[in-house]
Every structure is written in structure tokens, then in C-alpha cells.
Amino acid sequence: MSVGPNEVTVTFTSEPERVVTTRVGDREVETVGPFHVARVEGLAADTEYPLAVDGAMVTDWLPSRVRTLVQPPGELLATIATANDVHFGETECGRTGDAATDSIGPILGVGPGDTPYPVVMGRAAVAEITQLDPDAVVVKGDLTDCGLPEQYDAFLSTYGVLGPRLHHVRGNHDAMADPNLAAEGAPYAVELAGVMLAVLDTTAPGSVGGALPAEQVDWLDALAASTMTPVLVFGHHPVWNVDTNDPVDPNYVIAREESVALIDVFGRRANIAGYFAGHTHTNRVRYFADAPKVPCVEVACGKDYPGAWAEYRVFEGGYTQVMRRISAPEALAWSEHCRTMIQGIYRDLVLGPIDARCFTRLF
């Protein structure tokens, strides 16, 4: 599921109470079912290890070998956590809007009186982020299901315990009922030791797809020009795949011309070191010809499978991204249930390869 410079984490299910051994090289951990989170630590960076889980076959999702991430050089300067697509207020999971797909389903929900699944996932994510104790937390949009004030209040009630280090920006779902809900004055910057965070508002109220007015592009250009420190950029919508002539669904990206302008800034400002989005509920990394050193990243959603948040550790010489799967038993029970969505292929659509979930970018 995840790799870091000194760790490998494998998640899986088994019969209740079954004890399973996971081995990475000569290190092993035992976990007890039904929900297993086998985190093997103490590994060497940038090293390939044999990987095995007792009783499990080798597949694309459980390879026989795994490589840890490169460790960026220098001192650790800052730690950041992000989440996106947490959808407080949502009660149906898996509805796509396509009648043929939805007629097969399944459409999932919880029983009467049960804790709503966005709350289950949110509380568990916040508990894990609190344990990490990051310097900043950025929630990158779709905080709510349809932008109702009570849904936004539920988001703030859950994530607000993180205190002043919490920063957020709206997504398209948040502007459905109120075009100003959760706008948070974006764009805005968050200055940390050794790194600048730039938070963009890519939402166009009334539209599913994203937009980025020229004023925000110019703001980012000026911000990057004003500092020598690395700049990490965050927004809800991914950029348009400008390097392809294949059709692109505009509902999933920032509009093409505005994406071109944004990528142009990425290419001209050498200290911009990454763009991080959500919206697609998918793990993906793209690099573009006009900004070949800037990963343009999508991180899977927090509300269903795999139930994700991302950890960033910024060093003097680079940073790491490690996608974390929300691992409380009640969260894993729900996210595993959600693997059945979209006719049972949801995992294969959204999980992405390991190097889209976890990577190192050197400065």
C-alpha cells in the first residue's frame, strides 16, 4: 500500500483472529485479522527487498519485490499532511450519475442510526494526523457533499481539532448551494520552515470542472519569485493533460488554457516543486514537457476506498510523499466494503501504482 525511505506498509484482510506474518527482507511483523496493517520499519532507503505475506499469492498489487524511497539529504525542516474529498453529509457512496453503471451498482451506505461514513473516516484520519503531529494540514476541497452549512460545520467539527495548523480550500461540491462557502480567501500562502505552501481556489461555482483565473496564476508567479525557498502548490482540481491530443473530460480538470498558464509558471519558477490536487479520487502523478521537474499529483479520497491521506516530509534537499491508508478498524471495514463499487472494479480504477502513491522529489 505504501513505502517510505525506511518502511513498507501492506494492508489486507483475513478471517477474524487469523495471525499472518509479513516479511520485507529479513524483517517481519505479525498482525491479527480481520484487518491487517503490517508496517515494517527499520529498512534502508532506496533499497529493493523481497516482499511476502504468508498465504497470499504474488499479484500486481502484492509484488514479490519492493523498493524503498530515496531519502532526501539534509535536515528535516517541516512535515505536512493533506486530505481531500472527505464529503461530509454524503449518505450514498458509489453513485456515478451514469444510469447504466448505477443500475448495476452497488450503491453503498450505512444503516439507520449508524455513524455516517464521512464522520467515521474523518475522525480516524484526524487521529492519525494528530499522531504524526505535522506543522500544517491542508484539506484540498470537497469538504462537503453539497455545500450545506451543516455539512461544513460537520467538517469543521471533525478537522477543527487540528487547530490553527488546519488550512482548507473549497472544491466543486462545496459551492453547490452557496458560491462563497469555504472559499477561505484563497489564494493564500502558508510559510513553514524551509518551504512555502501556496493554496489555490480552482472552483468555479456551478461547474464540476475546475477554473483558475489569471489573477491567481499571477499571484502564484509573484509568490514564487519573492522567495528562494521551495514552493508546494495545492488546489482541488488537477491540471489538464496538456501533453496529449486525446480527449480529456473537462469535468475532471482545470480548463485547458488555464492549465497551460499554470504549467508555464511551474516551468519558469524553478523553486516550485509540486502541485497537489484531489477531485478524481485517484492516485496519479503526471509530469509535463514544459515543467518536467514538477510532479502534478492527485491523491485518492478520504471518504471511501482506499481511504487516504498523504504525508509530506520536507528536507533541505527534497521531500517525500507517502500516501497513508486510514487504518482504524472501523475505517478499514468501510473502505474495504467500498472496493465493490462500480461493478467491483473501483480498486483497479483509483488505487494507482505504488510510484503514484509514494515518491521522492529532490531539490
C-alpha positions in Angstrom: 0.0 0.0 0.0 2.8 2.5 0.9 6.5 2.8 1.0 8.8 5.4 2.6 12.6 5.7 2.9 12.7 3.3 5.8 9.4 1.5 5.8 6.9 -0.7 3.8 3.2 -0.9 4.8 1.0 -3.7 3.5 -2.8 -3.8 4.2 -5.0 -6.8 3.7 -7.9 -8.8 5.2 -8.2 -12.3 6.5 -10.5 -14.4 8.7 -11.1 -12.9 12.1 -8.3 -13.7 14.6 -6.0 -15.1 12.0 -2.3 -14.3 12.7 -0.4 -13.5 9.5 3.4 -12.8 9.1 4.5 -10.2 6.6 8.2 -10.2 5.6 10.3 -7.5 4.0 13.8 -8.7 3.5 14.8 -10.2 6.8 12.4 -8.2 8.9 8.9 -9.4 9.7 5.8 -8.4 11.6 2.8 -10.4 12.8 -0.7 -8.9 12.5 -4.1 -10.3 13.6 -7.2 -10.3 11.3 -9.6 -9.5 10.0 -8.0 -6.1 9.2 -4.2 -6.2 8.9 -1.9 -3.1 8.7 1.6 -4.6 8.5 4.1 -1.7 8.8 7.7 -3.0 8.5 10.2 -0.3 9.6 14.0 0.0 10.0 14.7 -0.6 6.3 17.4 1.1 4.3 16.5 3.8 1.9 16.5 3.3 -1.9 16.9 -0.4 -1.5 15.0 -3.3 -3.1 13.7 -6.0 -0.8 11.8 -9.3 -1.3 8.2 -9.0 0.0 5.9 -11.8 1.1 2.7 -12.2 3.1 2.0 -15.7 4.4 -0.8 -17.3 2.5 -1.0 -14.6 -0.2 -0.1 -15.0 -3.9 2.1 -12.6 -5.8 -0.1 -10.2 -7.8 0.2 -6.7 -9.4 -1.0 -5.4 -6.0 1.4 -7.6 -4.0 4.6 -7.8 -5.9 7.4 -10.1 -4.9 9.9 -7.2 -4.5 9.5 -3.7 -3.3 11.9 -0.7 -3.3 12.0 1.9 -0.5 12.1 5.6 -1.3 15.2 7.7 -1.8 16.0 9.6 1.4 16.3 13.4 0.7 19.6 14.8 2.0 19.9 17.2 4.9 17.8 18.1 7.9 14.1 17.5 8.2 12.6 21.0 8.1 8.8 20.5 8.0 6.1 17.9 8.0 2.7 18.4 6.2 -0.4 16.3 6.0 -3.1 16.6 3.3 -6.6 15.2 2.7 -9.3 15.7 0.1 -12.7 14.7 -1.0 -14.0 14.0 2.6 -17.6 14.8 1.6 -19.3 15.4 5.0 -23.0 14.9 4.7 -22.8 12.3 1.9 -25.1 9.3 2.5 -24.8 7.3 -0.7 -21.4 6.1 -1.9 -20.8 4.8 -5.5 -23.4 6.7 -7.4 -21.7 7.9 -10.6 -24.5 9.6 -12.4 -24.4 7.1 -15.2 -27.7 5.3 -15.2 -26.4 2.1 -16.7 -23.5 1.8 -14.2 -25.6 2.8 -11.3 -28.3 0.3 -12.1 -25.7 -2.5 -11.5 -24.1 -0.7 -8.6 -23.6 -1.3 -5.8 -24.7 1.9 -4.2 -23.4 1.8 -0.6 -24.5 3.4 2.7 -24.7 2.8 6.4 -27.7 1.6 8.4 -30.1 3.8 10.3 -28.6 5.1 13.5 -25.0 4.2 12.4 -22.3 6.9 12.4 -22.2 8.4 8.9 -19.2 7.1 7.0 -17.6 10.5 6.3 -17.5 11.0 10.0 -16.0 7.6 10.7 -13.3 8.2 8.1 -12.7 11.8 9.1 -12.3 11.0 12.8 -9.9 8.2 12.1 -7.9 10.3 9.7 -7.6 13.2 12.2 -6.5 10.8 14.9 -3.7 9.5 12.6 -2.7 13.0 11.5 -2.7 14.1 15.1 -0.3 11.3 15.9 2.0 12.5 13.1 1.9 16.0 14.6 2.6 17.9 11.3 3.4 21.6 11.1 0.5 22.1 8.7 -2.6 20.3 7.4 -4.2 21.2 4.1 -7.6 19.8 3.1 -7.9 20.3 -0.6 -11.6 20.6 -1.3 -14.9 18.7 -1.4 -15.2 19.1 2.3 -19.0 18.6 2.0 -21.4 16.6 -0.1 -23.4 19.6 -1.5 -22.2 22.7 0.3 -24.9 22.9 3.1 -23.8 24.9 6.1 -24.5 22.0 8.5 -22.2 19.8 6.3 -19.4 22.4 6.5 -20.0 22.6 10.3 -19.5 18.9 10.5 -16.3 19.1 8.6 -15.0 21.9 10.9 -16.1 20.0 14.0 -14.1 17.0 12.9 -11.0 18.5 11.4 -11.1 21.7 13.6 -9.5 19.8 16.4 -6.2 20.2 14.5 -6.3 23.8 15.5 -4.5 26.7 13.7 -2.3 24.4 11.6 -5.5 23.4 9.7 -5.9 25.1 6.3 -8.5 24.3 3.7 -10.0 25.4 0.4 -13.3 24.6 -1.3 -14.0 22.1 -4.1 -16.8 22.0 -6.6 -19.2 20.2 -4.1 -18.7 22.9 -1.6 -20.0 25.6 -4.0 -23.3 23.8 -4.9 -25.6 25.7 -2.5 -23.5 28.7 -1.6 -20.9 30.1 -4.1 -18.9 31.5 -1.2 -18.9 28.6 1.2 -15.4 27.6 2.4 -13.6 30.0 0.0 -11.2 30.9 2.8 -9.8 33.8 0.9 -7.8 31.7 -1.4 -5.3 32.0 -2.9 -3.2 32.3 0.2 0.3 31.2 1.4 1.4 29.3 4.5 5.0 29.8 5.4 6.8 27.0 7.2 10.4 26.3 8.0 12.2 25.8 4.7 9.0 25.6 2.5 6.2 27.8 1.3 2.7 26.3 0.8 0.5 28.0 -1.9 -3.2 27.2 -1.8 -5.2 28.0 -4.9 -9.0 28.1 -5.4 -9.7 26.1 -8.6 -13.5 26.0 -8.1 -16.0 27.7 -10.5 -19.4 27.7 -8.7 -21.9 25.8 -10.8 -19.3 23.8 -12.7 -17.9 20.3 -11.9 -14.6 21.0 -13.7 -12.0 23.5 -12.5 -11.0 27.0 -13.3 -8.1 29.2 -12.4 -8.4 32.9 -13.1 -5.4 34.8 -14.4 -5.2 36.7 -11.1 -4.4 33.5 -9.2 -1.8 32.4 -11.8 -0.1 35.9 -11.5 -0.3 35.7 -7.7 1.5 32.3 -7.7 4.1 33.6 -10.1 4.8 36.6 -7.8 4.9 34.4 -4.7 7.4 32.0 -6.2 9.5 35.0 -7.4 9.5 36.5 -3.9 11.2 33.6 -2.1 14.2 31.4 -2.5 12.5 28.5 -0.6 10.7 25.6 -2.4 7.0 26.2 -3.1 4.4 23.4 -2.9 1.1 24.3 -4.6 -2.3 22.9 -3.5 -5.7 23.0 -5.2 -8.8 20.9 -5.6 -8.7 20.2 -9.4 -5.8 18.5 -11.3 -4.3 20.2 -14.3 -5.4 19.3 -17.8 -3.2 16.7 -19.5 -1.8 19.3 -22.0 0.7 16.9 -23.5 -1.9 14.7 -25.1 -4.2 15.2 -28.1 -6.5 12.5 -26.7 -9.9 13.7 -25.5 -9.9 15.0 -21.9 -13.0 15.1 -19.8 -13.3 18.8 -18.6 -15.2 17.7 -15.5 -12.0 16.3 -14.0 -9.5 19.0 -14.6 -8.7 22.8 -14.6 -9.7 24.2 -18.0 -7.1 23.7 -20.7 -5.9 27.3 -21.3 -5.7 28.0 -17.6 -3.8 24.7 -17.1 -1.3 25.8 -19.8 -0.8 29.1 -17.9 -0.3 27.4 -14.6 2.2 24.9 -16.1 4.1 27.8 -17.7 4.6 29.2 -14.2 5.7 25.8 -12.9 8.3 25.7 -15.7 9.6 29.3 -15.2 9.9 29.2 -11.4 12.5 26.6 -10.5 11.5 26.7 -6.8 8.0 25.4 -7.5 8.4 21.7 -6.5 5.0 20.1 -6.9 1.3 20.6 -7.5 -1.1 18.5 -5.3 -4.8 18.0 -6.0 -7.7 15.7 -5.4 -11.1 15.6 -7.1 -10.6 12.5 -9.2 -10.5 10.1 -6.1 -7.5 8.6 -7.8 -3.7 8.3 -7.1 -1.8 9.7 -10.1 1.4 11.6 -10.9 2.0 13.4 -14.2 5.0 15.4 -15.5 4.6 17.8 -18.4 7.1 18.8 -21.1 7.0 22.5 -20.1 7.6 21.7 -16.4 9.5 18.3 -16.4 10.6 18.6 -12.8 7.3 19.4 -11.2 5.1 16.4 -10.2 1.4 17.1 -10.7 -0.2 14.8 -8.2 -3.7 13.5 -7.5 -4.4 11.8 -4.1 -7.2 9.4 -3.6 -10.2 10.4 -1.5 -10.7 10.2 2.2 -14.3 9.0 2.3 -14.1 5.5 0.7 -11.5 3.2 -0.9 -8.7 3.3 -0.1 -9.5 5.9 2.5 -6.4 8.1 2.0 -4.5 11.0 3.3 -0.9 12.0 2.4 2.2 12.7 4.4 4.9 15.0 3.2 8.3 15.4 4.9 10.4 18.3 3.6 14.2 18.1 4.0 16.9 20.5 3.0 17.4 18.5 -0.2 13.9 17.4 -1.2 10.6 15.9 0.1 8.8 12.6 0.2 5.1 11.9 -0.4 3.7 8.8 1.4 0.1 8.0 0.9 -1.4 6.7 4.1 -4.4 4.5 4.2 -6.7 5.3 7.1 -6.2 2.3 9.3 -8.6 2.3 12.3 -10.6 -1.0 12.1 -13.9 0.8 11.6 -12.4 2.8 8.8 -10.9 -0.3 7.1 -14.2 -2.1 7.4 -15.9 0.7 5.4 -13.1 1.3 2.8 -12.8 -2.5 2.1 -16.6 -2.6 1.6 -16.2 0.2 -1.0 -13.9 -1.9 -3.1 -17.0 -3.4 -4.5 -18.2 -0.1 -6.1 -18.6 0.5 -9.8 -19.3 -3.1 -10.6 -16.4 -4.3 -8.5 -13.6 -2.5 -10.3 -13.3 0.5 -8.1 -9.9 -0.5 -6.6 -8.4 -1.0 -10.1 -9.7 2.4 -11.1 -8.4 4.5 -8.2 -5.5 2.9 -6.3 -2.8 3.6 -8.9 0.7 2.2 -9.0 3.0 2.5 -6.0 5.0 5.3 -7.5 1.9 7.3 -7.9 1.2 6.9 -4.1 4.7 7.3 -2.8 7.7 9.1 -4.3 10.7 11.4 -3.5 11.4 14.7 -5.3 14.9 16.1 -4.8 15.5 19.8 -5.0 
